[in-house]
Amino acid sequence: MREQDTISQLTEYTKAAITTRGLYYPPGKQPKEGERKLHLLIEGTSMAVVDKAVNEIKRLLTEATAAAMERGGDRALSGRYSVV
């Protein structure tokens, strides 16, 4: 599924606005001054809406990580994303 389709579905389900921001930098690389690493901006009408979106994103990432580990073993552990 394309990133935009996933974000649209998350927005519809959670009622939160989800926007990708920043640029991707490989592990160990730091952004230049004035730039930020790739991240999601999540906005909502209430903290409950934002929390629902964050929890759903974490659930999707956890499921995708588990599926990747089943397919690729230890190679899946060298992913480029982190959930904070």
Chimera marker file (.cmm) of the C-alpha trace (Angstrom):
<marker_set name="trace">
<marker id="1" x="0.000" y="0.000" z="0.000" r="1" g="1" b="0" radius="0.5"/>
<marker id="2" x="1.254" y="3.466" z="-0.827" r="1" g="1" b="0" radius="0.5"/>
<marker id="3" x="2.232" y="5.856" z="1.969" r="1" g="1" b="0" radius="0.5"/>
<marker id="4" x="-0.434" y="8.393" z="0.993" r="1" g="1" b="0" radius="0.5"/>
<marker id="5" x="-3.169" y="5.709" z="1.002" r="1" g="1" b="0" radius="0.5"/>
<marker id="6" x="-2.114" y="4.612" z="4.479" r="1" g="1" b="0" radius="0.5"/>
<marker id="7" x="-2.065" y="8.156" z="5.815" r="1" g="1" b="0" radius="0.5"/>
<marker id="8" x="-5.479" y="8.855" z="4.277" r="1" g="1" b="0" radius="0.5"/>
<marker id="9" x="-6.909" y="5.758" z="5.946" r="1" g="1" b="0" radius="0.5"/>
<marker id="10" x="-5.343" y="6.711" z="9.283" r="1" g="1" b="0" radius="0.5"/>
<marker id="11" x="-6.759" y="10.231" z="8.998" r="1" g="1" b="0" radius="0.5"/>
<marker id="12" x="-10.226" y="8.894" z="8.224" r="1" g="1" b="0" radius="0.5"/>
<marker id="13" x="-10.105" y="6.350" z="11.078" r="1" g="1" b="0" radius="0.5"/>
<marker id="14" x="-8.591" y="8.591" z="13.773" r="1" g="1" b="0" radius="0.5"/>
<marker id="15" x="-9.882" y="12.023" z="12.638" r="1" g="1" b="0" radius="0.5"/>
<marker id="16" x="-6.346" y="13.381" z="13.139" r="1" g="1" b="0" radius="0.5"/>
<marker id="17" x="-4.373" y="15.285" z="10.506" r="1" g="1" b="0" radius="0.5"/>
<marker id="18" x="-1.146" y="13.400" z="9.762" r="1" g="1" b="0" radius="0.5"/>
<marker id="19" x="1.570" y="15.049" z="7.704" r="1" g="1" b="0" radius="0.5"/>
<marker id="20" x="5.038" y="13.785" z="6.802" r="1" g="1" b="0" radius="0.5"/>
<marker id="21" x="7.747" y="16.346" z="7.431" r="1" g="1" b="0" radius="0.5"/>
<marker id="22" x="11.516" y="16.524" z="7.136" r="1" g="1" b="0" radius="0.5"/>
<marker id="23" x="13.969" y="14.493" z="5.096" r="1" g="1" b="0" radius="0.5"/>
<marker id="24" x="15.240" y="10.928" z="5.405" r="1" g="1" b="0" radius="0.5"/>
<marker id="25" x="18.815" y="10.620" z="6.653" r="1" g="1" b="0" radius="0.5"/>
<marker id="26" x="20.578" y="7.248" z="6.817" r="1" g="1" b="0" radius="0.5"/>
<marker id="27" x="21.616" y="5.988" z="10.272" r="1" g="1" b="0" radius="0.5"/>
<marker id="28" x="24.549" y="7.985" z="11.609" r="1" g="1" b="0" radius="0.5"/>
<marker id="29" x="23.922" y="10.974" z="9.331" r="1" g="1" b="0" radius="0.5"/>
<marker id="30" x="22.744" y="14.213" z="10.889" r="1" g="1" b="0" radius="0.5"/>
<marker id="31" x="20.590" y="16.861" z="9.222" r="1" g="1" b="0" radius="0.5"/>
<marker id="32" x="22.169" y="20.089" z="8.059" r="1" g="1" b="0" radius="0.5"/>
<marker id="33" x="21.443" y="23.257" z="10.001" r="1" g="1" b="0" radius="0.5"/>
<marker id="34" x="17.824" y="24.275" z="9.537" r="1" g="1" b="0" radius="0.5"/>
<marker id="35" x="16.722" y="20.799" z="8.373" r="1" g="1" b="0" radius="0.5"/>
<marker id="36" x="14.964" y="18.092" z="10.364" r="1" g="1" b="0" radius="0.5"/>
<marker id="37" x="14.912" y="14.315" z="10.159" r="1" g="1" b="0" radius="0.5"/>
<marker id="38" x="11.859" y="12.618" z="8.676" r="1" g="1" b="0" radius="0.5"/>
<marker id="39" x="8.940" y="12.606" z="11.130" r="1" g="1" b="0" radius="0.5"/>
<marker id="40" x="5.164" y="12.735" z="11.328" r="1" g="1" b="0" radius="0.5"/>
<marker id="41" x="3.231" y="15.796" z="12.447" r="1" g="1" b="0" radius="0.5"/>
<marker id="42" x="0.002" y="14.644" z="14.107" r="1" g="1" b="0" radius="0.5"/>
<marker id="43" x="-2.678" y="17.229" z="14.876" r="1" g="1" b="0" radius="0.5"/>
<marker id="44" x="-6.184" y="16.800" z="16.222" r="1" g="1" b="0" radius="0.5"/>
<marker id="45" x="-9.109" y="18.532" z="17.859" r="1" g="1" b="0" radius="0.5"/>
<marker id="46" x="-8.290" y="16.866" z="21.179" r="1" g="1" b="0" radius="0.5"/>
<marker id="47" x="-5.499" y="14.948" z="22.868" r="1" g="1" b="0" radius="0.5"/>
<marker id="48" x="-7.658" y="11.809" z="22.591" r="1" g="1" b="0" radius="0.5"/>
<marker id="49" x="-7.697" y="12.124" z="18.794" r="1" g="1" b="0" radius="0.5"/>
<marker id="50" x="-3.904" y="12.554" z="18.682" r="1" g="1" b="0" radius="0.5"/>
<marker id="51" x="-3.381" y="9.635" z="21.096" r="1" g="1" b="0" radius="0.5"/>
<marker id="52" x="-5.606" y="7.403" z="18.951" r="1" g="1" b="0" radius="0.5"/>
<marker id="53" x="-3.541" y="8.260" z="15.868" r="1" g="1" b="0" radius="0.5"/>
<marker id="54" x="-0.218" y="7.685" z="17.672" r="1" g="1" b="0" radius="0.5"/>
<marker id="55" x="-1.410" y="4.325" z="19.036" r="1" g="1" b="0" radius="0.5"/>
<marker id="56" x="-2.643" y="3.217" z="15.608" r="1" g="1" b="0" radius="0.5"/>
<marker id="57" x="0.657" y="4.198" z="13.962" r="1" g="1" b="0" radius="0.5"/>
<marker id="58" x="2.592" y="2.286" z="16.633" r="1" g="1" b="0" radius="0.5"/>
<marker id="59" x="0.331" y="-0.755" z="16.101" r="1" g="1" b="0" radius="0.5"/>
<marker id="60" x="0.914" y="-0.678" z="12.338" r="1" g="1" b="0" radius="0.5"/>
<marker id="61" x="4.683" y="-0.335" z="12.783" r="1" g="1" b="0" radius="0.5"/>
<marker id="62" x="4.764" y="-3.195" z="15.287" r="1" g="1" b="0" radius="0.5"/>
<marker id="63" x="2.810" y="-5.456" z="12.932" r="1" g="1" b="0" radius="0.5"/>
<marker id="64" x="5.013" y="-4.530" z="9.968" r="1" g="1" b="0" radius="0.5"/>
<marker id="65" x="8.164" y="-5.150" z="12.014" r="1" g="1" b="0" radius="0.5"/>
<marker id="66" x="6.928" y="-8.559" z="13.159" r="1" g="1" b="0" radius="0.5"/>
<marker id="67" x="6.037" y="-9.515" z="9.581" r="1" g="1" b="0" radius="0.5"/>
<marker id="68" x="9.441" y="-8.370" z="8.315" r="1" g="1" b="0" radius="0.5"/>
<marker id="69" x="11.215" y="-10.362" z="11.010" r="1" g="1" b="0" radius="0.5"/>
<marker id="70" x="9.273" y="-13.486" z="10.030" r="1" g="1" b="0" radius="0.5"/>
<marker id="71" x="10.268" y="-12.986" z="6.389" r="1" g="1" b="0" radius="0.5"/>
<marker id="72" x="13.839" y="-11.840" z="6.844" r="1" g="1" b="0" radius="0.5"/>
<marker id="73" x="15.125" y="-12.977" z="10.210" r="1" g="1" b="0" radius="0.5"/>
<marker id="74" x="18.000" y="-10.842" z="11.532" r="1" g="1" b="0" radius="0.5"/>
<marker id="75" x="18.050" y="-8.644" z="8.426" r="1" g="1" b="0" radius="0.5"/>
<marker id="76" x="14.819" y="-7.056" z="9.671" r="1" g="1" b="0" radius="0.5"/>
<marker id="77" x="16.596" y="-5.704" z="12.734" r="1" g="1" b="0" radius="0.5"/>
<marker id="78" x="18.573" y="-3.205" z="10.671" r="1" g="1" b="0" radius="0.5"/>
<marker id="79" x="15.521" y="-1.038" z="9.909" r="1" g="1" b="0" radius="0.5"/>
<marker id="80" x="15.733" y="2.687" z="9.417" r="1" g="1" b="0" radius="0.5"/>
<marker id="81" x="12.757" y="3.833" z="11.492" r="1" g="1" b="0" radius="0.5"/>
<marker id="82" x="12.236" y="4.326" z="15.188" r="1" g="1" b="0" radius="0.5"/>
<marker id="83" x="9.120" y="5.076" z="17.188" r="1" g="1" b="0" radius="0.5"/>
<marker id="84" x="9.581" y="7.713" z="19.867" r="1" g="1" b="0" radius="0.5"/>
<link id1="1" id2="2" r="1" g="1" b="0" radius="0.2"/>
<link id1="2" id2="3" r="1" g="1" b="0" radius="0.2"/>
<link id1="3" id2="4" r="1" g="1" b="0" radius="0.2"/>
<link id1="4" id2="5" r="1" g="1" b="0" radius="0.2"/>
<link id1="5" id2="6" r="1" g="1" b="0" radius="0.2"/>
<link id1="6" id2="7" r="1" g="1" b="0" radius="0.2"/>
<link id1="7" id2="8" r="1" g="1" b="0" radius="0.2"/>
<link id1="8" id2="9" r="1" g="1" b="0" radius="0.2"/>
<link id1="9" id2="10" r="1" g="1" b="0" radius="0.2"/>
<link id1="10" id2="11" r="1" g="1" b="0" radius="0.2"/>
<link id1="11" id2="12" r="1" g="1" b="0" radius="0.2"/>
<link id1="12" id2="13" r="1" g="1" b="0" radius="0.2"/>
<link id1="13" id2="14" r="1" g="1" b="0" radius="0.2"/>
<link id1="14" id2="15" r="1" g="1" b="0" radius="0.2"/>
<link id1="15" id2="16" r="1" g="1" b="0" radius="0.2"/>
<link id1="16" id2="17" r="1" g="1" b="0" radius="0.2"/>
<link id1="17" id2="18" r="1" g="1" b="0" radius="0.2"/>
<link id1="18" id2="19" r="1" g="1" b="0" radius="0.2"/>
<link id1="19" id2="20" r="1" g="1" b="0" radius="0.2"/>
<link id1="20" id2="21" r="1" g="1" b="0" radius="0.2"/>
<link id1="21" id2="22" r="1" g="1" b="0" radius="0.2"/>
<link id1="22" id2="23" r="1" g="1" b="0" radius="0.2"/>
<link id1="23" id2="24" r="1" g="1" b="0" radius="0.2"/>
<link id1="24" id2="25" r="1" g="1" b="0" radius="0.2"/>
<link id1="25" id2="26" r="1" g="1" b="0" radius="0.2"/>
<link id1="26" id2="27" r="1" g="1" b="0" radius="0.2"/>
<link id1="27" id2="28" r="1" g="1" b="0" radius="0.2"/>
<link id1="28" id2="29" r="1" g="1" b="0" radius="0.2"/>
<link id1="29" id2="30" r="1" g="1" b="0" radius="0.2"/>
<link id1="30" id2="31" r="1" g="1" b="0" radius="0.2"/>
<link id1="31" id2="32" r="1" g="1" b="0" radius="0.2"/>
<link id1="32" id2="33" r="1" g="1" b="0" radius="0.2"/>
<link id1="33" id2="34" r="1" g="1" b="0" radius="0.2"/>
<link id1="34" id2="35" r="1" g="1" b="0" radius="0.2"/>
<link id1="35" id2="36" r="1" g="1" b="0" radius="0.2"/>
<link id1="36" id2="37" r="1" g="1" b="0" radius="0.2"/>
<link id1="37" id2="38" r="1" g="1" b="0" radius="0.2"/>
<link id1="38" id2="39" r="1" g="1" b="0" radius="0.2"/>
<link id1="39" id2="40" r="1" g="1" b="0" radius="0.2"/>
<link id1="40" id2="41" r="1" g="1" b="0" radius="0.2"/>
<link id1="41" id2="42" r="1" g="1" b="0" radius="0.2"/>
<link id1="42" id2="43" r="1" g="1" b="0" radius="0.2"/>
<link id1="43" id2="44" r="1" g="1" b="0" radius="0.2"/>
<link id1="44" id2="45" r="1" g="1" b="0" radius="0.2"/>
<link id1="45" id2="46" r="1" g="1" b="0" radius="0.2"/>
<link id1="46" id2="47" r="1" g="1" b="0" radius="0.2"/>
<link id1="47" id2="48" r="1" g="1" b="0" radius="0.2"/>
<link id1="48" id2="49" r="1" g="1" b="0" radius="0.2"/>
<link id1="49" id2="50" r="1" g="1" b="0" radius="0.2"/>
<link id1="50" id2="51" r="1" g="1" b="0" radius="0.2"/>
<link id1="51" id2="52" r="1" g="1" b="0" radius="0.2"/>
<link id1="52" id2="53" r="1" g="1" b="0" radius="0.2"/>
<link id1="53" id2="54" r="1" g="1" b="0" radius="0.2"/>
<link id1="54" id2="55" r="1" g="1" b="0" radius="0.2"/>
<link id1="55" id2="56" r="1" g="1" b="0" radius="0.2"/>
<link id1="56" id2="57" r="1" g="1" b="0" radius="0.2"/>
<link id1="57" id2="58" r="1" g="1" b="0" radius="0.2"/>
<link id1="58" id2="59" r="1" g="1" b="0" radius="0.2"/>
<link id1="59" id2="60" r="1" g="1" b="0" radius="0.2"/>
<link id1="60" id2="61" r="1" g="1" b="0" radius="0.2"/>
<link id1="61" id2="62" r="1" g="1" b="0" radius="0.2"/>
<link id1="62" id2="63" r="1" g="1" b="0" radius="0.2"/>
<link id1="63" id2="64" r="1" g="1" b="0" radius="0.2"/>
<link id1="64" id2="65" r="1" g="1" b="0" radius="0.2"/>
<link id1="65" id2="66" r="1" g="1" b="0" radius="0.2"/>
<link id1="66" id2="67" r="1" g="1" b="0" radius="0.2"/>
<link id1="67" id2="68" r="1" g="1" b="0" radius="0.2"/>
<link id1="68" id2="69" r="1" g="1" b="0" radius="0.2"/>
<link id1="69" id2="70" r="1" g="1" b="0" radius="0.2"/>
<link id1="70" id2="71" r="1" g="1" b="0" radius="0.2"/>
<link id1="71" id2="72" r="1" g="1" b="0" radius="0.2"/>
<link id1="72" id2="73" r="1" g="1" b="0" radius="0.2"/>
<link id1="73" id2="74" r="1" g="1" b="0" radius="0.2"/>
<link id1="74" id2="75" r="1" g="1" b="0" radius="0.2"/>
<link id1="75" id2="76" r="1" g="1" b="0" radius="0.2"/>
<link id1="76" id2="77" r="1" g="1" b="0" radius="0.2"/>
<link id1="77" id2="78" r="1" g="1" b="0" radius="0.2"/>
<link id1="78" id2="79" r="1" g="1" b="0" radius="0.2"/>
<link id1="79" id2="80" r="1" g="1" b="0" radius="0.2"/>
<link id1="80" id2="81" r="1" g="1" b="0" radius="0.2"/>
<link id1="81" id2="82" r="1" g="1" b="0" radius="0.2"/>
<link id1="82" id2="83" r="1" g="1" b="0" radius="0.2"/>
<link id1="83" id2="84" r="1" g="1" b="0" radius="0.2"/>
</marker_set>
